[in-house]
């Protein structure tokens, strides 16, 4: 079960820590990367979005890192990620 499907479980069993802040942060970052607002982000969107971020704690991201992330998380060989995949 992913965190977005957790809303159904939350209705049945209310909890005090259902990752609401995490879901909001993931959605905000996804919206930042989805520049054309088509609901999908590609490796190119992620790479250029990460390049434009200021004061990153982590070292520079590489194309290999981004491509591996997209290839390992995408479904149906779409070469893009939707919010559920992300």
Secondary structure, 3 states (H helix, E strand, C coil): CCCCCHHHHHHHCCCCCCCHHHHHHHHHHHHHHCCCCCCCECHHHHHHHHHCCCCCCCCCCCHHHHHHHHHHHCCCCCCCECCCCC
